[in-house]
Amino acid sequence: MDNVAVQSPPAARDARSATEEPTGFDRFRVIVVLGALIALGPLTIDMYLPALPAIGNDLQASASTVQLTLTGTLLGLGIGQLLIGPFSDIVGRRLPLIVGTVLHIAASVACLFAPNIAVLGTLRALQGVGAAATMVVALAVVRDLFSGRAAATALSRLMLVMGVAPILAPSLGGAILLAGSWRGVFGALAVLGAILQVVAIFALKESLPPERRQAAQFRPVLRTYRQLITDRDFVLLAIVAALAMSALFSYISGSSFVLQEQFGLDQQAFGVVFGVGAVALIGASQFNVVLLNRYSPKQIVFAALIAATAAGLVLTALTTTGTGGLYGFIVPMWLVLGAMGFVLPNAPALALSRHGEAAGTAAALLGAGQFGLGALIAPLVGLLGNDGPAMAITMTGGAAVALLALGVVVRLGGTTEPAV
């Protein structure tokens, strides 16, 4: 099924041909800048994870209620991308990026003074909207400049740069907690946002020329969204990407409680163990570049989802029976996260390759699906018990359903591969 030459839609091919792909040092510079910008989302999500128990104690909120602040962030990331993506197709990439970063900085400063969990959750949602600009614009710029396997390779490299964030974020948060309270985490996020604002202004050129921009009208935006959601292959790959991301957010939302409360790790040890999972994700995403020289993105996604489901079933069995203790949790979890490192760059690259004429809107719909589902998963882990089995069940479920969805649709007619 992967040997059939299938072409991308004509509009996508035209959009690709309008821009020459960067090479050499220019390619390296673009990827580093986009990686730095896209890291704001993971930093916003992960940096306060060690502080979740402290926030609950300080604001007198239950664990599941505190996790709703993470849900608020993910909702903001999802909704923000739906709004910012089409806007970036109309006015270009730089303006939405700059405005979104300013919003993130303002919300981060306001979090310093949040008097209760409800206000904190609202401000976290605004943080998410601001961070959404960096994420959707980075994906759209990749689609503006790269196509096919080159886009999948660029996304894999982005994950290398972006992956530093989840490795460092919990450790940075833990260090801040040693020096002060959880509110200091949001002060640090404000400073990081300001640094990335400078990067956005001075280091990123506009990648969408005026002649390729969409009309500044409401109906064309709706028409573009309708075109996207009626493209079965795009919807399939968006669902696969969202389910893969849901497995990742299961780990993010529950890991601080499982590792600190169930296994008794302190905040610094939690940061180290959490970083091990990020290393697995990053390492897989970089090996993905090697595999792309031999296998198609679709083949890699299939194999990775099978591996993730199998490792997830082992994780579920070990955590449910209590076998292996901490190592019985970490090792299969590491395997699941590693498998997701192959899915996360390839599924979006396949989806984006079909709609280069509306890369911002397509990236927005992809991101909204990923973070919208993540917003539902975050409190689900808490409702199921905030323990190892709860995380294992939600992660395995996401991988298994993604595999089932991809398999069923391919059987019905097959997904298309981008022209390369």
N, C-alpha and C positions, 0 to 999 in steps of 0.2 A: 504493500500500500504506500510505501514511502518512495518507490521508484517512479511513480507517475509524475510527470512534469506538470505542475499546476501553476498557473500564473496568478499574480495578485490582481486586484481590480485595476482598470485602466487609470482611474484617478490617482490611485496610490503610486503607480509607476510614474505618472507625470510629475507628481509632487517630489518623488525621489530624484528624478533626473534634473530638477531645477536647482539642486544644491550639490556641489561637489563634496564628497566625503573627505574629512580632514585626514591627513596622514602624518607619520613621523612625530615630531615634537608637538605639533599643533593638536594631534589626536590625543597625545598624553596629557597636554595642558587642559583640554576640554574635559576629559574624563576626571582628572583630579579636581577641577573646579566644581563640576556637577556632583562628584562624590562628596565634597565638603558641604555643598548646599543641601543635598538630600539627607545628609547625616542629622540635620536638625530634627527631623521627625523621630528617628530612633532615640536621640538624646532626650527629647521631650518625653517620650514614653518610658524609657528605661532608667533615667538618672535618679528618679525619686523612688524606685522600687524598694531599696533597702529601708526607706522611711515609712512604708505603708503601715507597719505595726505602730510606729511612733505617732503617726498622724491620727490613727484610730484612738490611741490613748489620750492625746492632747485635745482632740476635738470631740471626744466621747462618742465615737461612732463604731459600729460593728465592723468586722472584717469585710463582709459582703458589701456594706455601705461604702467603705473606703474604696473598694474595687470599682464602685460606680464612678469614681473620679477618673479612673482609667478608661471606663466606658465613655465618659464625656469627651475625653481626649480623642478617642478613636472615632466617635461620631463627628466631632469637629473636623478631623482629618478627612472623613468620607464626604460629608456635606460640603466642606470647603473645596474639595477637588471638583465636585459637580458644578460649582459656581465659577471657580477660577479657570478650569480647563477651557470652556467655551470663550470666556473673556480673553484668555491668552491667544486663542485662534483669531480673535477680532483685532486686538490692539498690539499683539506681539508678546514676546515672552518676558521682557525685562520689567515692564511696569507692574504686572501682577506679582512678580517675584519681590520687588521692592516694597510694595504696599503690604503684602502678606507678612514679610519679615518685620515690618514696623508694628503690625498688630500683635505678632508673637512677643515682641519685646515688651509692649505695653501690658499684655496679659500676664507675662511673667513677673513684672514689677508688682502688679496688683495682687498676685498670689502671695506675695510677702505679707500682706495685711489681711488675708482671708480670715474672718472671725468664726466661721463654722463650715461644716462639710458641704452644705448646699452651695454656698458662695464659692468655695474652692472648686467644686465640680463644674460650676458654670464658667469660671475663669479657665479651667483646664480645657473646656470645650473651645473657648476662644483661642487658647494656645494652639489647639489642634487645627483650627481654621487657618491660623497664620502659618503653621508649619506645612499645611497642605500646599501652599503656594510653591514652596521649594521642591516638594516631591513631584507634583504634577508637571511643573515647568521643566524639571530635570528630565523626566521621561519624555516629554514632548520634544525637548531639544535633541535627545538621542534619536527620536524618530525623524526630526528635521534633517539630521546630518548623516544617519546611518540607515541601512536596510538589511533584511535577510539575516544571514549568519553574522554579518558584521554588527548588526544591532544586538543579537544575542551575546556576542563577544563583548561589546561595549557595556551591556548590562551586567555581565559577569565581572568585568573590571570595576564597575561602579560598586558592586557589592563588596569588593575587596576594600575600597576606600570607605564605603558606608559601614562596613562591618567593624571598623575600629570603634565606632560609637557604642554598640552593645557590649563590647569587651570592656571599654573604659568607663562607660556610664555608671554602672552600679558601684564600681570601685571609687569613682569620683564622688558619687553620692555618699558612700560610706565614709570617705575622708572628710567631707563637709559635715556629716553628722558627728564625727569625732570632735570637730572644732566648734560646732554650734548646734542649732536646731534644724529641723526639717525645712524651715522657711528659707534657710540659706541656699538650699538646692535651687530654688526658683530665682534667687539673685544671680546664681551662677548661670542659669539658663538665659537670663536677660543679657548678661555679658556676652555669652556665646552668640546669641541672636544679633547683637550689635556687631560682633566681628564678622559674622556671615553677611550682614548687611553691606559692609565695606567690600567684601568679596563680590557680592552681587552687582554692586555699582561699578567697580573698577576692573573686574576680571572676566566678566561674561558679556560677550558680544550678542547682539540680536541675531537669532538664527532663523527668524521668519520674516522674509522681506514683504513689503506692502502688497505686492502683486499676488501673494499667496494667502493673504488673510481673508477671513470670512466676512460677510456683510454684517454690519452692526444692527441687526434686526432680531427680534425675538423668534419669529417663525422659522427662519433658517436654523436657529439653534435647536428648536424642537424637531425640525426635520432631520437634522444630523443625528440627534439622539434616537429618533425612530429608525433611521437607517442602521444604526449600530445594533439596536436591540432586536431588529428583525434579521440580522446576519447570524445565522445559527452557529457558524464556526466561531465567530467572535464571541458570542454569548457563552458557548461551551468553554473556550479557553479562559474567559473572564471568571467563570464559575470554578474552573480548576485552580486558577491562581488564587481566588478568594478562599477556597477550602484549604489550600496549602498554607495560606497566611493564617487561617483560623487555628491550624495546628501550632503555628509559631506563637500566636497570642495566648493560646492555652498555657504554654510554658511561661510566657511573660507574666501573665496575670496571677498565676498560682505559685511560681517558683519561690518568691520571697517567703510565703507562708509555709510551704512544704519544707524548704531547706532550713529556714530559721526556727520554725516552731516544731515541725515534726522531727527533723534530724538534728536540731540544736546548734546549727552553725551561727557564728556571730556575723555582724554586718560585713566585715572585711572578708571572711571566708566565703560568705555568700557571693560577694563580687567575683572572687576567683573562680568558684564553681560555675557561676552564671557565664563567665567569660569562656570557659571550656566549651560550652554549647555554641557560643558565637564563633569560636575557632573552627568547630566542625562545619558550621554553616558557611563560613568564609572559604575554608579549604576546599569544600565541595564545589563552590561556585567558581573557583579558579581552575580546578581540574576539569570543570565543565568546558572551559575554553579548549583544552586538549581533546576532549571527546567530540567537540563540534567539528574537528577535522576529519572525523571518521563516521560519525552518526548524525542523523538529523535531529533537530530539537524535539520533534514529536517522539522519536524513539527513546530519547533520553528521559523525557517526562514520564513515559510509560514505565520504564525500568525503575525510575526513582520512586514512583508511587507504589509499585509493588514492594520495593525494599522498605519503604516507610511503613506500609501497612503491616508487613511481617514483623519489623522491629517493634511497632506499636503493640502488636498482640503479645509479644514477649514482655514488653514493659508492663502491660496490663496484668499479665499473669504474675509477674514478680512482685509488683506493688500490692496487688490484692492479697497475696499470700504472705507478704512480708519477707520474702526470700532475698537474701543478698544485702539487706540493709541499704546503706547509702550507695554502695557500688551497684547494687541491683537496680537502683533508680538511675544513676548517672550514665552507666554504659549504654543501655538501650535507648535512653533519651538522647545521648550523643549520636547514635545511629539514625534516629528519626530526624533530628535536626540536620545531620549531614545529607540525608536524602532530600530534604526540602531545599538544600542549597543547590540542587540540580533543577528542581521544579521552578523555583521563584524567578530566575532569569529567563528561562525558556518559554514558559507559558505566556507571560506578557509580551515577549518579543514576537512570538507567533501571532498574537492578537493584534498588536500594533502594526505589524507589517501589512495588514489588510486595509488599513485606513490612514495612509499617510496624508491624505487631503484634509483630515480633521484630527491631527495627532493630539492636540490639546484636549479635545472633547473625548477622544478614545481613551487617552491616558487618565482623564478624570473619571470616566465610567469604570475603568479597571480599578483605580485606586479607591473609589467609593465602595465598590463591591468588596474589596479586600478589607478595608477598615470598617465598613458597615457590619460585615459578618464578624470581624474581630470584636466589635462593640457588643455583639450579642454573646460571644463566647466568654469574654472576660468575667461577667457576673455569673455565668453558668458554672464555671469552675468553683466559684464560691458557694453557690447553691447546692452543688453536689458534695461539698464537704471540705474544699480547700486542702485536699490531701493528695498523696501520690496516685491512688486509683482514679480520683476525679480528673486529674490532669491526663493520665494515661488514656482514659476512656474518650475524652474530648479530642485529644490529639489523634488517636487511632481512628476515631470516627471520621474526622476531617479527611485524613488520607484515604480511607477506604471509599468514602462517598465520591471523592475526586476521581479515584481510579475507576469506579463504576460509571460515573458520568462520561468520562472520556471513552471508555470501552463501548458503552451503549451507542453513543453518537457515531463513532467510527464504524461500528457494525451496520448502522443504518445508512451511512453514505460516505463516511470518511471526512476528516478535516483536511483543509488545504494547507500546503506548505508555501512559504513565501518564495517568490522568484529570486534566485541568487546568481 
